[in-house]
Structures are given as C-alpha cells and as structure tokens.
Amino acid sequence: MLHLAAVGPSDGLAHAGEERLAGEESARGAVRSERRKEILRQRREELGLSQEDLAARLRISVRAYGNWERGLVKEWTDRKLLALAEALEMSERQCFWLFRVMVDRDPPPTWRAAEENRLPDDPAQRDYLCDYAALMEAVPYPSFLVDHRWDVALTNSAFDKLFQSVRPHPTALPDDNFLRFVLFHPDAAAVLEDHEPAWCVPLLAQFAAALEAAPDDEGLRSIRQEVARDPFMEAAYRYGVPHWLATHGAEAAERDGAVRSVRHWDPQWGLVRCRLVAESSRMLDAMGLTRITMVLSAPQGAAAGPARDGAAPHGKGPRLRAVPALED
C-alpha cells in the first residue's frame, strides 16, 4: 500500500498489470519454446529418421540441426522453416501449423506442399488412384484409403465433413495418420463415441498385430514409441488390449464389419451408428492400401435424421435381392 501511495493509484495498478502480463507472457513463451522442440522431434521420429538423416536432407551439419531441434536458433526465417517442412515431408496443413508454432504467422502464400508425395511412382497406379478418388467421392459415407501404418493416402468429402471440427495438430490429423488421430488427438473423442473402449483399444489391438508382423518397420516402431510416452495409452496397450482380446476374441480386432458410433457432422443427426467396411482390390493390394468406409445410419429405434436431397424415403431404398422386404 505504501508503494501505491508513493506512485499514485493508477500508476500502481498499471505497474501491477504490467508485471502480471509479463509473467503470463513469460509462461506462454516457455510453453511455446517446449512445443517448438517437440514438434520437430516428434515429426522426425514419426518418419523414422535420425538427426543425422535430417541434417543430410537439409545439407547442414548434425550439430547445426541439433541446435535447431533444441530451439537454439536466433531467427526462424521463411527459408529455414520451408526447408524443414520439405525435409520433414509435411503436408500443407502441417506446414501451416509449423509456422504458427515457430513464428506465430502463416507460411508464405506462394508455398504449397507437394500433395503427390504419397502417390506411387508407377504411372498406371497413379492413374488408377485418380479414378478411384472419383469413385470414393460418389459415396455418401466417409471413406479413406490407408496403408499398414495407418497413413492416409486418400479421403472423400464425407470423411472431411465428419472431421471438419478437428483442430490443427502437428502429427495426429485424421487425414494424415488415422491411428495417431484416434490415440492422441484431443478432439478425437468429440467425434468418435465411446472413444476409449470402442476405438482406442481395438485399433491398438490391430496395431499390435501389425507390429508383430513387421517388427522392423520404422513407421510402426515410431508409433510404438509414441504410445510408450503416453502413460494412459501404454497401459491400454500392455494390459487393456490382452484383456480385451481374451474377452472378445481375436476376431473382434478385425476392421471389416466392426460397428461403432460417431457424432454426425449435421447436428440434426447427432449420434449415429457406424459400420466399418474394409475392402481392397488387386491394384490397391499392389500399393499396400486398404479402403475403409464408415457406413453411417441412425441407431436402431432412433430417427434416421433428415433425408438427403434426392434420397429415397426410409425403407424404400436399395435392399438385398435375397432378403424379402417386410411387406412382401
């Protein structure tokens, strides 16, 4: 109080406010500094690369890259950040996030990620995927192509709509790696109902089988390291998955036919039933890809939600030829 009396009430309050803001800014700066270090390390490990590998890609010394990853950089220029985005094989959205975390602004408007970095080199396979994208787009349900690491190669508009409320994240976006999204994204539970038992545990069981089949796969090993760093997911992986498999059987971990629940992008639909349909083809097999379609329908006994324009009335749409309609 003596201090306030000496400098005047307005000056004292202003000084206190400045100290509080300075403290908050310092705390935010410390959090951002740690996040800067984490985003580079996580993405590098996700790709299965060492610091030496990244330094070689960037054509700088290992010591220089080590300083980058430790945040010992005087200034993050556009040139450095764009080089990092290319070396770390970042998508356009990931590059946007990188710039936001590092320098709190957008990337230069002239930069666009090479969206073809996940397309195969073979011209016939690339042409097939372009046509397959048109086929997927004609499906009204969320559908995506995924490889054995759960890296997503292709999505349709319905998939993008389902996850349109998901906020940016450096490595766990649904259209980048679906497994990482389910396990680590803070918004996953807002879209995927019964998130832990219905989504996390079955996908962890599938992941465990994939890792057992390919223990030297760098991408899978990177995910395993990420699971180990999360105490909750590590406990689910080591103890929850074996118990779940013993209770439900190994067939319960199959992707095809699994029934889950998701929150529809249209609020009028709300919570809806989701059956996962996994399928492939000769060409997709050759590329190591599987298509997963999330067939959405209202839970039994609930309203089916608003009909789509041009859609057949409920109960009058296509049906299996071998199964007679109820009125027959």
ZADO-1210 file (C-alpha; in nm, 4 decimals, padded with zeros to 6 digits):
<atoms>
<atom x="00.0000" y="00.0000" z="00.0000" code="MET" pos="1"/>
<atom x="00.2899" y="00.2402" z="00.0742" code="LEU" pos="2"/>
<atom x="00.4147" y="00.1728" z="-00.2776" code="HIS" pos="3"/>
<atom x="00.0754" y="00.2591" z="-00.4248" code="LEU" pos="4"/>
<atom x="00.0598" y="00.5790" z="-00.2228" code="ALA" pos="5"/>
<atom x="00.4012" y="00.6855" z="-00.3443" code="ALA" pos="6"/>
<atom x="00.3355" y="00.6347" z="-00.7141" code="VAL" pos="7"/>
<atom x="-00.0363" y="00.7021" z="-00.7247" code="GLY" pos="8"/>
<atom x="-00.3199" y="00.4526" z="-00.7616" code="PRO" pos="9"/>
<atom x="-00.3300" y="00.4492" z="-01.1404" code="SER" pos="10"/>
<atom x="00.0474" y="00.4083" z="-01.1736" code="ASP" pos="11"/>
<atom x="00.0492" y="00.1311" z="-00.9148" code="GLY" pos="12"/>
<atom x="-00.2279" y="-00.0620" z="-01.0837" code="LEU" pos="13"/>
<atom x="-00.0629" y="-00.0189" z="-01.4200" code="ALA" pos="14"/>
<atom x="00.2674" y="-00.1442" z="-01.2805" code="HIS" pos="15"/>
<atom x="00.0972" y="-00.4474" z="-01.1254" code="ALA" pos="16"/>
<atom x="-00.0826" y="-00.5169" z="-01.4516" code="GLY" pos="17"/>
<atom x="00.2420" y="-00.4959" z="-01.6455" code="GLU" pos="18"/>
<atom x="00.4069" y="-00.7426" z="-01.4067" code="GLU" pos="19"/>
<atom x="00.1148" y="-00.9827" z="-01.4394" code="ARG" pos="20"/>
<atom x="00.1172" y="-00.9597" z="-01.8198" code="LEU" pos="21"/>
<atom x="00.4945" y="-01.0042" z="-01.8232" code="ALA" pos="22"/>
<atom x="00.4582" y="-01.3168" z="-01.6107" code="GLY" pos="23"/>
<atom x="00.1859" y="-01.4564" z="-01.8362" code="GLU" pos="24"/>
<atom x="00.3916" y="-01.3772" z="-02.1464" code="GLU" pos="25"/>
<atom x="00.6938" y="-01.5485" z="-01.9924" code="SER" pos="26"/>
<atom x="00.4870" y="-01.8594" z="-01.9153" code="ALA" pos="27"/>
<atom x="00.3428" y="-01.8660" z="-02.2673" code="ARG" pos="28"/>
<atom x="00.6920" y="-01.8231" z="-02.4070" code="GLY" pos="29"/>
<atom x="00.8202" y="-02.1192" z="-02.2066" code="ALA" pos="30"/>
<atom x="00.5324" y="-02.3388" z="-02.3266" code="VAL" pos="31"/>
<atom x="00.5885" y="-02.2311" z="-02.6882" code="ARG" pos="32"/>
<atom x="00.9617" y="-02.2988" z="-02.6590" code="SER" pos="33"/>
<atom x="00.8949" y="-02.6556" z="-02.5439" code="GLU" pos="34"/>
<atom x="00.6347" y="-02.7028" z="-02.8171" code="ARG" pos="35"/>
<atom x="00.8844" y="-02.5878" z="-03.0807" code="ARG" pos="36"/>
<atom x="01.1298" y="-02.8553" z="-02.9697" code="LYS" pos="37"/>
<atom x="00.8603" y="-03.1221" z="-02.9501" code="GLU" pos="38"/>
<atom x="00.7112" y="-03.0671" z="-03.2963" code="ILE" pos="39"/>
<atom x="01.0457" y="-03.1237" z="-03.4740" code="LEU" pos="40"/>
<atom x="01.1445" y="-03.4275" z="-03.2682" code="ARG" pos="41"/>
<atom x="00.8021" y="-03.5914" z="-03.2961" code="GLN" pos="42"/>
<atom x="00.7790" y="-03.5494" z="-03.6712" code="ARG" pos="43"/>
<atom x="01.1387" y="-03.6719" z="-03.7224" code="ARG" pos="44"/>
<atom x="01.0736" y="-03.9843" z="-03.5126" code="GLU" pos="45"/>
<atom x="00.7427" y="-04.0390" z="-03.6884" code="GLU" pos="46"/>
<atom x="00.9357" y="-04.0672" z="-04.0161" code="LEU" pos="47"/>
<atom x="01.1893" y="-04.2988" z="-03.8526" code="GLY" pos="48"/>
<atom x="01.4748" y="-04.0547" z="-03.9162" code="LEU" pos="49"/>
<atom x="01.7768" y="-03.9715" z="-03.7035" code="SER" pos="50"/>
<atom x="01.9206" y="-03.6245" z="-03.6518" code="GLN" pos="51"/>
<atom x="02.1959" y="-03.7261" z="-03.8928" code="GLU" pos="52"/>
<atom x="01.9333" y="-03.8121" z="-04.1570" code="ASP" pos="53"/>
<atom x="01.7634" y="-03.4736" z="-04.1191" code="LEU" pos="54"/>
<atom x="02.0931" y="-03.2886" z="-04.1279" code="ALA" pos="55"/>
<atom x="02.1776" y="-03.4666" z="-04.4546" code="ALA" pos="56"/>
<atom x="01.8405" y="-03.3711" z="-04.6049" code="ARG" pos="57"/>
<atom x="01.8900" y="-03.0090" z="-04.5006" code="LEU" pos="58"/>
<atom x="02.2550" y="-03.0109" z="-04.6109" code="ARG" pos="59"/>
<atom x="02.3714" y="-02.8738" z="-04.2765" code="ILE" pos="60"/>
<atom x="02.5894" y="-03.0188" z="-04.0018" code="SER" pos="61"/>
<atom x="02.4473" y="-03.2564" z="-03.7430" code="VAL" pos="62"/>
<atom x="02.5443" y="-03.0052" z="-03.4742" code="ARG" pos="63"/>
<atom x="02.3529" y="-02.7288" z="-03.6536" code="ALA" pos="64"/>
<atom x="02.0393" y="-02.9419" z="-03.6803" code="TYR" pos="65"/>
<atom x="02.0737" y="-03.0433" z="-03.3165" code="GLY" pos="66"/>
<atom x="02.0640" y="-02.6744" z="-03.2288" code="ASN" pos="67"/>
<atom x="01.7500" y="-02.6332" z="-03.4399" code="TRP" pos="68"/>
<atom x="01.5766" y="-02.9174" z="-03.2563" code="GLU" pos="69"/>
<atom x="01.6841" y="-02.7754" z="-02.9185" code="ARG" pos="70"/>
<atom x="01.5451" y="-02.4349" z="-03.0142" code="GLY" pos="71"/>
<atom x="01.8864" y="-02.2656" z="-03.0211" code="LEU" pos="72"/>
<atom x="01.8035" y="-02.0548" z="-03.3256" code="VAL" pos="73"/>
<atom x="01.8483" y="-01.6784" z="-03.3364" code="LYS" pos="74"/>
<atom x="01.5821" y="-01.6303" z="-03.6033" code="GLU" pos="75"/>
<atom x="01.3406" y="-01.8667" z="-03.7760" code="TRP" pos="76"/>
<atom x="01.3396" y="-01.7381" z="-04.1331" code="THR" pos="77"/>
<atom x="01.0929" y="-01.8495" z="-04.4001" code="ASP" pos="78"/>
<atom x="01.3789" y="-02.0223" z="-04.5771" code="ARG" pos="79"/>
<atom x="01.4662" y="-02.2329" z="-04.2713" code="LYS" pos="80"/>
<atom x="01.1049" y="-02.3242" z="-04.1971" code="LEU" pos="81"/>
<atom x="01.0232" y="-02.4152" z="-04.5571" code="LEU" pos="82"/>
<atom x="01.3361" y="-02.6285" z="-04.5733" code="ALA" pos="83"/>
<atom x="01.2257" y="-02.8031" z="-04.2534" code="LEU" pos="84"/>
<atom x="00.8753" y="-02.8607" z="-04.3914" code="ALA" pos="85"/>
<atom x="01.0194" y="-03.0218" z="-04.7038" code="GLU" pos="86"/>
<atom x="01.2745" y="-03.2312" z="-04.5130" code="ALA" pos="87"/>
<atom x="01.0060" y="-03.3497" z="-04.2696" code="LEU" pos="88"/>
<atom x="00.7653" y="-03.4303" z="-04.5578" code="GLU" pos="89"/>
<atom x="00.4955" y="-03.2079" z="-04.4133" code="MET" pos="90"/>
<atom x="00.1568" y="-03.1590" z="-04.5726" code="SER" pos="91"/>
<atom x="00.0215" y="-02.8102" z="-04.6355" code="GLU" pos="92"/>
<atom x="-00.1725" y="-02.8209" z="-04.3090" code="ARG" pos="93"/>
<atom x="00.1290" y="-02.9409" z="-04.1135" code="GLN" pos="94"/>
<atom x="00.3423" y="-02.6624" z="-04.2636" code="CYS" pos="95"/>
<atom x="00.0772" y="-02.4115" z="-04.1572" code="PHE" pos="96"/>
<atom x="00.0972" y="-02.5499" z="-03.8037" code="TRP" pos="97"/>
<atom x="00.4791" y="-02.5389" z="-03.8117" code="LEU" pos="98"/>
<atom x="00.4798" y="-02.1678" z="-03.8990" code="PHE" pos="99"/>
<atom x="00.2138" y="-02.0926" z="-03.6370" code="ARG" pos="100"/>
<atom x="00.4109" y="-02.2658" z="-03.3613" code="VAL" pos="101"/>
<atom x="00.7504" y="-02.1313" z="-03.4616" code="MET" pos="102"/>
<atom x="00.6776" y="-01.7724" z="-03.5654" code="VAL" pos="103"/>
<atom x="00.3038" y="-01.7218" z="-03.4998" code="ASP" pos="104"/>
<atom x="00.2122" y="-01.6474" z="-03.8614" code="ARG" pos="105"/>
<atom x="00.1089" y="-01.8236" z="-04.1810" code="ASP" pos="106"/>
<atom x="00.3533" y="-01.9657" z="-04.4374" code="PRO" pos="107"/>
<atom x="00.4261" y="-01.7526" z="-04.7454" code="PRO" pos="108"/>
<atom x="00.1232" y="-01.7607" z="-04.9787" code="PRO" pos="109"/>
<atom x="00.3372" y="-01.8863" z="-05.2664" code="THR" pos="110"/>
<atom x="00.4234" y="-02.2125" z="-05.0882" code="TRP" pos="111"/>
<atom x="00.2184" y="-02.5265" z="-05.1377" code="ARG" pos="112"/>
<atom x="00.3106" y="-02.8733" z="-05.0199" code="ALA" pos="113"/>
<atom x="00.3682" y="-03.1401" z="-05.2794" code="ALA" pos="114"/>
<atom x="00.0411" y="-03.3292" z="-05.2453" code="GLU" pos="115"/>
<atom x="00.1778" y="-03.6031" z="-05.4708" code="GLU" pos="116"/>
<atom x="00.4384" y="-03.7165" z="-05.2169" code="ASN" pos="117"/>
<atom x="00.2168" y="-04.0108" z="-05.1174" code="ARG" pos="118"/>
<atom x="00.1263" y="-04.1107" z="-05.4711" code="LEU" pos="119"/>
<atom x="00.3077" y="-04.4100" z="-05.6223" code="PRO" pos="120"/>
<atom x="00.5752" y="-04.3622" z="-05.8854" code="ASP" pos="121"/>
<atom x="00.4160" y="-04.6093" z="-06.1256" code="ASP" pos="122"/>
<atom x="00.2043" y="-04.4132" z="-06.3825" code="PRO" pos="123"/>
<atom x="-00.0595" y="-04.6863" z="-06.4052" code="ALA" pos="124"/>
<atom x="-00.1057" y="-04.6893" z="-06.0274" code="GLN" pos="125"/>
<atom x="-00.1236" y="-04.3101" z="-06.0142" code="ARG" pos="126"/>
<atom x="-00.3873" y="-04.3061" z="-06.2880" code="ASP" pos="127"/>
<atom x="-00.5825" y="-04.5763" z="-06.1061" code="TYR" pos="128"/>
<atom x="-00.5829" y="-04.3741" z="-05.7831" code="LEU" pos="129"/>
<atom x="-00.7092" y="-04.0649" z="-05.9657" code="CYS" pos="130"/>
<atom x="-01.0057" y="-04.2646" z="-06.0963" code="ASP" pos="131"/>
<atom x="-01.0502" y="-04.4338" z="-05.7594" code="TYR" pos="132"/>
<atom x="-01.0767" y="-04.0897" z="-05.5984" code="ALA" pos="133"/>
<atom x="-01.3772" y="-04.0170" z="-05.8247" code="ALA" pos="134"/>
<atom x="-01.5334" y="-04.3468" z="-05.7177" code="LEU" pos="135"/>
<atom x="-01.4857" y="-04.2644" z="-05.3494" code="MET" pos="136"/>
<atom x="-01.6282" y="-03.9161" z="-05.3963" code="GLU" pos="137"/>
<atom x="-01.9525" y="-04.0681" z="-05.5304" code="ALA" pos="138"/>
<atom x="-02.0039" y="-04.2489" z="-05.1975" code="VAL" pos="139"/>
<atom x="-02.2129" y="-04.0509" z="-04.9441" code="PRO" pos="140"/>
<atom x="-02.0338" y="-04.2106" z="-04.6472" code="TYR" pos="141"/>
<atom x="-01.6904" y="-04.1182" z="-04.5057" code="PRO" pos="142"/>
<atom x="-01.4299" y="-04.3235" z="-04.6899" code="SER" pos="143"/>
<atom x="-01.0495" y="-04.3263" z="-04.6892" code="PHE" pos="144"/>
<atom x="-00.7506" y="-04.5226" z="-04.8150" code="LEU" pos="145"/>
<atom x="-00.4963" y="-04.6293" z="-04.5548" code="VAL" pos="146"/>
<atom x="-00.1733" y="-04.8299" z="-04.5551" code="ASP" pos="147"/>
<atom x="-00.0423" y="-05.0732" z="-04.2919" code="HIS" pos="148"/>
<atom x="00.0917" y="-04.7823" z="-04.0833" code="ARG" pos="149"/>
<atom x="-00.2491" y="-04.6094" z="-04.0903" code="TRP" pos="150"/>
<atom x="-00.1035" y="-04.3328" z="-04.3080" code="ASP" pos="151"/>
<atom x="-00.3959" y="-04.1910" z="-04.5055" code="VAL" pos="152"/>
<atom x="-00.3452" y="-04.1719" z="-04.8826" code="ALA" pos="153"/>
<atom x="-00.6880" y="-04.0521" z="-04.9934" code="LEU" pos="154"/>
<atom x="-01.0152" y="-03.9263" z="-04.8411" code="THR" pos="155"/>
<atom x="-01.3527" y="-03.8225" z="-04.9785" code="ASN" pos="156"/>
<atom x="-01.5629" y="-03.5158" z="-04.8945" code="SER" pos="157"/>
<atom x="-01.7831" y="-03.7044" z="-04.6467" code="ALA" pos="158"/>
<atom x="-01.4720" y="-03.8040" z="-04.4478" code="PHE" pos="159"/>
<atom x="-01.3579" y="-03.4414" z="-04.4417" code="ASP" pos="160"/>
<atom x="-01.7039" y="-03.3305" z="-04.3233" code="LYS" pos="161"/>
<atom x="-01.7095" y="-03.5854" z="-04.0423" code="LEU" pos="162"/>
<atom x="-01.3841" y="-03.4476" z="-03.9019" code="PHE" pos="163"/>
<atom x="-01.4304" y="-03.0821" z="-04.0014" code="GLN" pos="164"/>
<atom x="-01.4395" y="-02.9663" z="-03.6370" code="SER" pos="165"/>
<atom x="-01.0984" y="-03.1195" z="-03.5606" code="VAL" pos="166"/>
<atom x="-00.8395" y="-02.8560" z="-03.4740" code="ARG" pos="167"/>
<atom x="-00.4877" y="-02.8493" z="-03.6243" code="PRO" pos="168"/>
<atom x="-00.2328" y="-03.0835" z="-03.4713" code="HIS" pos="169"/>
<atom x="00.1285" y="-03.1455" z="-03.5776" code="PRO" pos="170"/>
<atom x="00.1128" y="-03.5223" z="-03.6324" code="THR" pos="171"/>
<atom x="-00.2298" y="-03.6573" z="-03.5373" code="ALA" pos="172"/>
<atom x="-00.4693" y="-03.5284" z="-03.8027" code="LEU" pos="173"/>
<atom x="-00.7329" y="-03.7752" z="-03.9276" code="PRO" pos="174"/>
<atom x="-00.6250" y="-03.7307" z="-04.2911" code="ASP" pos="175"/>
<atom x="-00.2544" y="-03.7775" z="-04.2083" code="ASP" pos="176"/>
<atom x="-00.2429" y="-04.0865" z="-03.9845" code="ASN" pos="177"/>
<atom x="-00.5729" y="-04.2277" z="-03.8614" code="PHE" pos="178"/>
<atom x="-00.4251" y="-04.4352" z="-03.5780" code="LEU" pos="179"/>
<atom x="-00.2389" y="-04.1384" z="-03.4309" code="ARG" pos="180"/>
<atom x="-00.5552" y="-03.9296" z="-03.4596" code="PHE" pos="181"/>
<atom x="-00.7617" y="-04.1850" z="-03.2677" code="VAL" pos="182"/>
<atom x="-00.4991" y="-04.2311" z="-02.9976" code="LEU" pos="183"/>
<atom x="-00.3582" y="-03.8832" z="-02.9466" code="PHE" pos="184"/>
<atom x="-00.5728" y="-03.6036" z="-03.0877" code="HIS" pos="185"/>
<atom x="-00.7606" y="-03.4135" z="-02.8134" code="PRO" pos="186"/>
<atom x="-01.0667" y="-03.3765" z="-03.0407" code="ASP" pos="187"/>
<atom x="-01.0993" y="-03.7448" z="-03.1325" code="ALA" pos="188"/>
<atom x="-01.3433" y="-03.8215" z="-02.8512" code="ALA" pos="189"/>
<atom x="-01.5734" y="-03.5409" z="-02.9691" code="ALA" pos="190"/>
<atom x="-01.6333" y="-03.7263" z="-03.2977" code="VAL" pos="191"/>
<atom x="-01.5758" y="-04.0914" z="-03.2046" code="LEU" pos="192"/>
<atom x="-01.8247" y="-04.2055" z="-02.9415" code="GLU" pos="193"/>
<atom x="-01.7095" y="-04.4397" z="-02.6634" code="ASP" pos="194"/>
<atom x="-01.3637" y="-04.3287" z="-02.7661" code="HIS" pos="195"/>
<atom x="-01.1511" y="-04.5465" z="-02.5377" code="GLU" pos="196"/>
<atom x="-01.3287" y="-04.8866" z="-02.5437" code="PRO" pos="197"/>
<atom x="-01.4770" y="-04.8728" z="-02.8940" code="ALA" pos="198"/>
<atom x="-01.1962" y="-04.7045" z="-03.0871" code="TRP" pos="199"/>
<atom x="-00.8645" y="-04.6877" z="-02.8986" code="CYS" pos="200"/>
<atom x="-00.8464" y="-05.0458" z="-02.7720" code="VAL" pos="201"/>
<atom x="-00.9485" y="-05.2197" z="-03.1000" code="PRO" pos="202"/>
<atom x="-00.7062" y="-05.0048" z="-03.3015" code="LEU" pos="203"/>
<atom x="-00.4296" y="-05.0744" z="-03.0504" code="LEU" pos="204"/>
<atom x="-00.5014" y="-05.4463" z="-03.0949" code="ALA" pos="205"/>
<atom x="-00.4745" y="-05.4066" z="-03.4729" code="GLN" pos="206"/>
<atom x="-00.1551" y="-05.2088" z="-03.4275" code="PHE" pos="207"/>
<atom x="-00.0050" y="-05.4775" z="-03.2028" code="ALA" pos="208"/>
<atom x="-00.0732" y="-05.7399" z="-03.4715" code="ALA" pos="209"/>
<atom x="00.0811" y="-05.5177" z="-03.7415" code="ALA" pos="210"/>
<atom x="00.3916" y="-05.4537" z="-03.5313" code="LEU" pos="211"/>
<atom x="00.4293" y="-05.8250" z="-03.4584" code="GLU" pos="212"/>
<atom x="00.4116" y="-05.8975" z="-03.8317" code="ALA" pos="213"/>
<atom x="00.6637" y="-05.6236" z="-03.9195" code="ALA" pos="214"/>
<atom x="00.8768" y="-05.5539" z="-03.6085" code="PRO" pos="215"/>
<atom x="01.1443" y="-05.3658" z="-03.8069" code="ASP" pos="216"/>
<atom x="00.9036" y="-05.1239" z="-03.9755" code="ASP" pos="217"/>
<atom x="01.0259" y="-04.7753" z="-03.8808" code="GLU" pos="218"/>
<atom x="00.6819" y="-04.6160" z="-03.9072" code="GLY" pos="219"/>
<atom x="00.5222" y="-04.8714" z="-03.6748" code="LEU" pos="220"/>
<atom x="00.8129" y="-04.8519" z="-03.4321" code="ARG" pos="221"/>
<atom x="00.7719" y="-04.4739" z="-03.4213" code="SER" pos="222"/>
<atom x="00.4062" y="-04.5152" z="-03.3252" code="ILE" pos="223"/>
<atom x="00.5077" y="-04.7676" z="-03.0590" code="ARG" pos="224"/>
<atom x="00.7493" y="-04.5125" z="-02.9103" code="GLN" pos="225"/>
<atom x="00.4744" y="-04.2527" z="-02.9097" code="GLU" pos="226"/>
<atom x="00.2398" y="-04.4926" z="-02.7289" code="VAL" pos="227"/>
<atom x="00.5138" y="-04.5635" z="-02.4718" code="ALA" pos="228"/>
<atom x="00.5464" y="-04.1916" z="-02.3968" code="ARG" pos="229"/>
<atom x="00.1765" y="-04.1676" z="-02.3113" code="ASP" pos="230"/>
<atom x="00.1147" y="-04.3438" z="-01.9755" code="PRO" pos="231"/>
<atom x="-00.2551" y="-04.3906" z="-02.0444" code="PHE" pos="232"/>
<atom x="-00.2047" y="-04.5415" z="-02.3898" code="MET" pos="233"/>
<atom x="00.0878" y="-04.7534" z="-02.2721" code="GLU" pos="234"/>
<atom x="-00.1315" y="-04.9055" z="-02.0004" code="ALA" pos="235"/>
<atom x="-00.4076" y="-04.9674" z="-02.2548" code="ALA" pos="236"/>
<atom x="-00.1565" y="-05.1299" z="-02.4926" code="TYR" pos="237"/>
<atom x="00.0127" y="-05.3541" z="-02.2366" code="ARG" pos="238"/>
<atom x="-00.2832" y="-05.4513" z="-02.0200" code="TYR" pos="239"/>
<atom x="-00.6081" y="-05.3377" z="-02.1798" code="GLY" pos="240"/>
<atom x="-00.5533" y="-05.4989" z="-02.5188" code="VAL" pos="241"/>
<atom x="-00.4693" y="-05.8528" z="-02.3909" code="PRO" pos="242"/>
<atom x="-00.7698" y="-05.8433" z="-02.1570" code="HIS" pos="243"/>
<atom x="-00.9957" y="-05.7183" z="-02.4358" code="TRP" pos="244"/>
<atom x="-00.8778" y="-05.9883" z="-02.6765" code="LEU" pos="245"/>
<atom x="-00.9217" y="-06.2590" z="-02.4112" code="ALA" pos="246"/>
<atom x="-01.2773" y="-06.1362" z="-02.3532" code="THR" pos="247"/>
<atom x="-01.3910" y="-06.0744" z="-02.7109" code="HIS" pos="248"/>
<atom x="-01.1632" y="-06.2981" z="-02.9190" code="GLY" pos="249"/>
<atom x="-00.9066" y="-06.2118" z="-03.1848" code="ALA" pos="250"/>
<atom x="-01.1759" y="-06.1694" z="-03.4499" code="GLU" pos="251"/>
<atom x="-01.3073" y="-05.8649" z="-03.2608" code="ALA" pos="252"/>
<atom x="-00.9949" y="-05.6750" z="-03.3705" code="ALA" pos="253"/>
<atom x="-01.0836" y="-05.7121" z="-03.7385" code="GLU" pos="254"/>
<atom x="-01.1525" y="-05.3816" z="-03.9112" code="ARG" pos="255"/>
<atom x="-01.4111" y="-05.5148" z="-04.1545" code="ASP" pos="256"/>
<atom x="-01.7603" y="-05.5325" z="-04.0091" code="GLY" pos="257"/>
<atom x="-01.6893" y="-05.3573" z="-03.6796" code="ALA" pos="258"/>
<atom x="-01.9805" y="-05.1483" z="-03.5514" code="VAL" pos="259"/>
<atom x="-01.9080" y="-04.8251" z="-03.3689" code="ARG" pos="260"/>
<atom x="-02.0790" y="-04.4902" z="-03.3074" code="SER" pos="261"/>
<atom x="-01.9819" y="-04.1453" z="-03.4303" code="VAL" pos="262"/>
<atom x="-02.1220" y="-03.7961" z="-03.3966" code="ARG" pos="263"/>
<atom x="-02.2594" y="-03.6843" z="-03.7329" code="HIS" pos="264"/>
<atom x="-02.1461" y="-03.3516" z="-03.8780" code="TRP" pos="265"/>
<atom x="-02.5135" y="-03.2483" z="-03.9105" code="ASP" pos="266"/>
<atom x="-02.6418" y="-03.1635" z="-03.5569" code="PRO" pos="267"/>
<atom x="-02.9881" y="-03.2928" z="-03.6546" code="GLN" pos="268"/>
<atom x="-02.8428" y="-03.6413" z="-03.6838" code="TRP" pos="269"/>
<atom x="-02.6469" y="-03.6395" z="-03.3610" code="GLY" pos="270"/>
<atom x="-02.5061" y="-03.9755" z="-03.2556" code="LEU" pos="271"/>
<atom x="-02.5230" y="-04.2356" z="-03.5348" code="VAL" pos="272"/>
<atom x="-02.4309" y="-04.5976" z="-03.5850" code="ARG" pos="273"/>
<atom x="-02.1174" y="-04.6595" z="-03.7903" code="CYS" pos="274"/>
<atom x="-02.0182" y="-04.9878" z="-03.9540" code="ARG" pos="275"/>
<atom x="-01.6608" y="-05.0099" z="-04.0811" code="LEU" pos="276"/>
<atom x="-01.6317" y="-05.1807" z="-04.4186" code="VAL" pos="277"/>
<atom x="-01.2745" y="-05.2641" z="-04.5192" code="ALA" pos="278"/>
<atom x="-01.2094" y="-05.3693" z="-04.8774" code="GLU" pos="279"/>
<atom x="-00.9307" y="-05.3829" z="-05.1305" code="SER" pos="280"/>
<atom x="-00.8623" y="-05.4711" z="-05.4947" code="SER" pos="281"/>
<atom x="-00.5751" y="-05.6089" z="-05.6974" code="ARG" pos="282"/>
<atom x="-00.4390" y="-05.2617" z="-05.7687" code="MET" pos="283"/>
<atom x="-00.4829" y="-05.1397" z="-05.4106" code="LEU" pos="284"/>
<atom x="-00.3132" y="-05.4543" z="-05.2811" code="ASP" pos="285"/>
<atom x="-00.0159" y="-05.3842" z="-05.5060" code="ALA" pos="286"/>
<atom x="00.0104" y="-05.0377" z="-05.3452" code="MET" pos="287"/>
<atom x="-00.0368" y="-05.1744" z="-04.9932" code="GLY" pos="288"/>
<atom x="-00.3623" y="-04.9827" z="-04.9466" code="LEU" pos="289"/>
<atom x="-00.6987" y="-05.0717" z="-04.7963" code="THR" pos="290"/>
<atom x="-01.0186" y="-04.8732" z="-04.8319" code="ARG" pos="291"/>
<atom x="-01.2233" y="-04.8194" z="-04.5188" code="ILE" pos="292"/>
<atom x="-01.5765" y="-04.6857" z="-04.5489" code="THR" pos="293"/>
<atom x="-01.7730" y="-04.5708" z="-04.2459" code="MET" pos="294"/>
<atom x="-02.1339" y="-04.6596" z="-04.3284" code="VAL" pos="295"/>
<atom x="-02.3473" y="-04.4297" z="-04.1153" code="LEU" pos="296"/>
<atom x="-02.7056" y="-04.4958" z="-04.0076" code="SER" pos="297"/>
<atom x="-02.9231" y="-04.3977" z="-03.7152" code="ALA" pos="298"/>
<atom x="-02.9168" y="-04.6407" z="-03.4195" code="PRO" pos="299"/>
<atom x="-03.1973" y="-04.8952" z="-03.4174" code="GLN" pos="300"/>
<atom x="-03.5184" y="-04.7416" z="-03.2882" code="GLY" pos="301"/>
<atom x="-03.3950" y="-04.3843" z="-03.3410" code="ALA" pos="302"/>
<atom x="-03.4940" y="-04.1314" z="-03.6020" code="ALA" pos="303"/>
<atom x="-03.2951" y="-04.1611" z="-03.9203" code="ALA" pos="304"/>
<atom x="-03.2235" y="-03.7913" z="-03.9422" code="GLY" pos="305"/>
<atom x="-03.3002" y="-03.5616" z="-04.2349" code="PRO" pos="306"/>
<atom x="-03.3147" y="-03.7266" z="-04.5761" code="ALA" pos="307"/>
<atom x="-03.0571" y="-03.6153" z="-04.8305" code="ARG" pos="308"/>
<atom x="-03.1803" y="-03.4367" z="-05.1405" code="ASP" pos="309"/>
<atom x="-03.2901" y="-03.6959" z="-05.3911" code="GLY" pos="310"/>
<atom x="-03.2573" y="-03.9803" z="-05.1408" code="ALA" pos="311"/>
<atom x="-03.5228" y="-04.2473" z="-05.1327" code="ALA" pos="312"/>
<atom x="-03.7653" y="-04.2412" z="-04.8366" code="PRO" pos="313"/>
<atom x="-03.6681" y="-04.4511" z="-04.5364" code="HIS" pos="314"/>
<atom x="-03.7348" y="-04.8170" z="-04.6078" code="GLY" pos="315"/>
<atom x="-03.7730" y="-04.7674" z="-04.9857" code="LYS" pos="316"/>
<atom x="-03.4074" y="-04.7642" z="-05.0877" code="GLY" pos="317"/>
<atom x="-03.1917" y="-05.0470" z="-05.2255" code="PRO" pos="318"/>
<atom x="-03.2106" y="-05.3820" z="-05.0472" code="ARG" pos="319"/>
<atom x="-03.0508" y="-05.7238" z="-05.0765" code="LEU" pos="320"/>
<atom x="-03.2220" y="-05.9257" z="-05.3511" code="ARG" pos="321"/>
<atom x="-03.2089" y="-06.2446" z="-05.1443" code="ALA" pos="322"/>
<atom x="-03.3849" y="-06.0813" z="-04.8483" code="VAL" pos="323"/>
<atom x="-03.7548" y="-06.0041" z="-04.8988" code="PRO" pos="324"/>
<atom x="-03.8905" y="-05.6703" z="-04.7806" code="ALA" pos="325"/>
<atom x="-04.1006" y="-05.6788" z="-04.4664" code="LEU" pos="326"/>
<atom x="-04.4201" y="-05.6060" z="-04.6572" code="GLU" pos="327"/>
<atom x="-04.3619" y="-05.8956" z="-04.9051" code="ASP" pos="328"/>
</atoms>
